[in-house]
Amino acid sequence: MYVVTGATGQLGRLVVEGLLAQVPASEVAVAVRSAEKAADLAARGVAVRVVDYDKPETLAGAFAEGDRVLLISGSEVGRRIPQHRAVVEAAKAAGVALLAYTSIPGAATFRLADEHKATEELILASGLPHAFLRNGWYTENYLGDAAGTVARGVVLGSAGDGRVATAPRRDYADAAVAVLVGEGHEGRVYELSGDAAWSLPELAAELAKASGKPVGHRDVTPAEHLDALVGAGLPQGFAEALVDVDAGIARGELAGTPGDLARLIGRPTVPLAESVRTALDA
Ligand SMILES: NC(=O)c1ccc[n+]([C@@H]2O[C@H](COP(=O)([O-])OP(=O)(O)OC[C@H]3O[C@@H](n4cnc5c(N)ncnc54)[C@H](OP(=O)(O)O)[C@@H]3O)[C@@H](O)[C@H]2O)c1
C-alpha cells in the first residue's frame, strides 16, 4: 500500500489525487486524524486509518510491512519532534519498505528548520529505507491574499531583496508521488525548489503587472515586520517564526535552484508569474 499521513491537509490532498491518477484506489491508504474529513476518499475506495501523531497507540496499526509511506510533517510547530518520533517508531515496528518525509532545505538555519532536522536524524537512526523530500517554500505562502495585497498596493517584508525559489504545492505533491511510486529513491535526499528564485520586489512587480494596478515593495526592520504581522492578527509565536524565516531568506537560505524538483516531476516547475495570474483569477 501507499500510505499518506496528513492526507486531509492541502499538500496531502494533492498527493492523494496524484497517487489515484497512477495506482488503483485499493492500493492507497491515508493515515489521518479525522475520518470525517477523509470521507470523500473512503467513498472512492481509499483505506482510511485514523491516527493522531500525539497518540502513539493510534499509530500502531497505521502501517503494514512493505508499505510505502509518506510522512507529511505536522503543522503544530514546537510539538513535532515527539509527534514525528511516534510515526517513525510505528513505521519501524511495521517494517515499511520506504518512509519518505517532507523536510526543509538543507541550507535552512532559521528556527522552523530545527524540527525537520531532528526528524531527519530520527529517521536515519531508525535504519528505515527513507527518502528526504526537502521542500522549499510554497508559492502559495505569498499569494493567499493576492487580491488584498494588490488592494493595499504593497508587499511588505524584512527579507530585503533576498531571493526565494518557490513552487506551488502541486509541484511538491507530484514529486512526492514520483518518489512513492518510483524505484531507486531509497537513501536519496532531494533539495526541492522552484526552477527560478525571485525577490519580494519582483513579486510586487508581478502583482502590478498581472493586476494593472500599482503594487510596490516596502522593506521594513524585523521589529516593524513583527508588529505588522501581529497587527494583522497572526499569533505572536507564528509571526516571530515568519520574521525569522525572512532573515533566512535575506541570507539566501531558500534561494537554491538545484533542479531536483523539475527532474523528479519531469517538467519545469510552475513559474511565479503563472501562479500570480492564477491567484488573481481565483
Ligand atoms: N514548504 C512550505 O512553504 C510550508 C509551509 C507551511 C507548512 N509546511 C509544512 O508542510 C506540511 C504540509 O503543508 P500543508 O500546506 O499541507 O499543511 P496543512 O494543510 O496545515 O496540513 C497539515 C496536515 O497535518 C495534519 N496533522 C497536523 N497535526 C496532526 C496530528 N497531531 N496528527 C495527525 N495529523 C496531523 C493535519 O490534519 P487535519 O487535516 O486533521 O488538520 C493536516 O492534514 C505542514 O504540516 C508543515 O509541516 C511547509
The ligand as an SDF file (V2000), in Angstrom:
LIG
                    3D

 48 52  0  0  0  0  0  0  0  0999 V2000
    7.1520   24.4730    2.4910 N   0  0  0  0  0  0  0  0  0  0  0  0
    6.3140   25.3910    2.9550 C   0  0  0  0  0  0  0  0  0  0  0  0
    6.2110   26.5250    2.4520 O   0  0  0  0  0  0  0  0  0  0  0  0
    5.4330   25.0380    4.1170 C   0  0  0  0  0  0  0  0  0  0  0  0
    4.5150   25.9810    4.5720 C   0  0  0  0  0  0  0  0  0  0  0  0
    3.6720   25.6200    5.6250 C   0  0  0  0  0  0  0  0  0  0  0  0
    3.7930   24.3560    6.1990 C   0  0  0  0  0  0  0  0  0  0  0  0
    4.7000   23.4710    5.7200 N   0  0  0  0  0  0  0  0  0  0  0  0
    4.8510   22.1160    6.2840 C   0  0  0  0  0  0  0  0  0  0  0  0
    4.3250   21.2030    5.3120 O   0  0  0  0  0  0  0  0  0  0  0  0
    3.2330   20.4680    5.8920 C   0  0  0  0  0  0  0  0  0  0  0  0
    2.1660   20.2460    4.8360 C   0  0  0  0  0  0  0  0  0  0  0  0
    1.7250   21.5140    4.3570 O   0  0  0  0  0  0  0  0  0  0  0  0
    0.1890   21.7830    4.1410 P   0  0  0  0  0  0  0  0  0  0  0  0
    0.0910   23.0640    3.4380 O   0  0  0  0  0  0  0  0  0  0  0  0
   -0.4820   20.5870    3.6150 O   0  0  0  0  0  0  0  0  0  0  0  0
   -0.2810   21.9960    5.6650 O   0  0  0  0  0  0  0  0  0  0  0  0
   -1.7530   21.7330    6.2520 P   0  0  0  0  0  0  0  0  0  0  0  0
   -2.7860   21.9960    5.2130 O   0  0  0  0  0  0  0  0  0  0  0  0
   -1.8090   22.5070    7.5350 O   0  0  0  0  0  0  0  0  0  0  0  0
   -1.7700   20.1700    6.5670 O   0  0  0  0  0  0  0  0  0  0  0  0
   -1.1590   19.6350    7.6980 C   0  0  0  0  0  0  0  0  0  0  0  0
   -1.6980   18.2310    7.8550 C   0  0  0  0  0  0  0  0  0  0  0  0
   -1.1090   17.6580    9.0210 O   0  0  0  0  0  0  0  0  0  0  0  0
   -2.1430   17.0190    9.7550 C   0  0  0  0  0  0  0  0  0  0  0  0
   -1.8250   16.9740   11.1730 N   0  0  0  0  0  0  0  0  0  0  0  0
   -1.4620   18.0190   11.9630 C   0  0  0  0  0  0  0  0  0  0  0  0
   -1.3030   17.6020   13.2180 N   0  0  0  0  0  0  0  0  0  0  0  0
   -1.5900   16.2670   13.2250 C   0  0  0  0  0  0  0  0  0  0  0  0
   -1.6260   15.2810   14.2420 C   0  0  0  0  0  0  0  0  0  0  0  0
   -1.3690   15.5790   15.5240 N   0  0  0  0  0  0  0  0  0  0  0  0
   -1.9400   14.0070   13.8950 N   0  0  0  0  0  0  0  0  0  0  0  0
   -2.2190   13.6830   12.6150 C   0  0  0  0  0  0  0  0  0  0  0  0
   -2.2110   14.5920   11.6100 N   0  0  0  0  0  0  0  0  0  0  0  0
   -1.9080   15.8670   11.9220 C   0  0  0  0  0  0  0  0  0  0  0  0
   -3.3750   17.8830    9.5280 C   0  0  0  0  0  0  0  0  0  0  0  0
   -4.5450   17.1690    9.8440 O   0  0  0  0  0  0  0  0  0  0  0  0
   -6.0140   17.8460    9.7400 P   0  0  0  0  0  0  0  0  0  0  0  0
   -6.3730   17.8140    8.2840 O   0  0  0  0  0  0  0  0  0  0  0  0
   -6.8560   16.9710   10.5860 O   0  0  0  0  0  0  0  0  0  0  0  0
   -5.8810   19.2480   10.2650 O   0  0  0  0  0  0  0  0  0  0  0  0
   -3.2250   18.2010    8.0580 C   0  0  0  0  0  0  0  0  0  0  0  0
   -3.7780   17.1730    7.2820 O   0  0  0  0  0  0  0  0  0  0  0  0
    2.7920   21.3110    7.0860 C   0  0  0  0  0  0  0  0  0  0  0  0
    2.1500   20.4950    8.0680 O   0  0  0  0  0  0  0  0  0  0  0  0
    4.1080   21.8860    7.5680 C   0  0  0  0  0  0  0  0  0  0  0  0
    4.8500   20.9470    8.3310 O   0  0  0  0  0  0  0  0  0  0  0  0
    5.5070   23.7920    4.6840 C   0  0  0  0  0  0  0  0  0  0  0  0
  1  2  1  0
  2  3  2  0
  2  4  1  0
  4  5  1  0
  4 48  2  0
  5  6  2  0
  6  7  1  0
  7  8  2  0
  8  9  1  0
  8 48  1  0
  9 10  1  0
  9 46  1  0
 10 11  1  0
 11 12  1  0
 11 44  1  0
 12 13  1  0
 13 14  1  0
 14 15  2  0
 14 16  1  0
 14 17  1  0
 17 18  1  0
 18 19  2  0
 18 20  1  0
 18 21  1  0
 21 22  1  0
 22 23  1  0
 23 24  1  0
 23 42  1  0
 24 25  1  0
 25 26  1  0
 25 36  1  0
 26 27  1  0
 26 35  1  0
 27 28  2  0
 28 29  1  0
 29 30  1  0
 29 35  2  0
 30 31  1  0
 30 32  2  0
 32 33  1  0
 33 34  2  0
 34 35  1  0
 36 37  1  0
 36 42  1  0
 37 38  1  0
 38 39  2  0
 38 40  1  0
 38 41  1  0
 42 43  1  0
 44 45  1  0
 44 46  1  0
 46 47  1  0
M  CHG  2   8   1  16  -1
M  END
$$$$
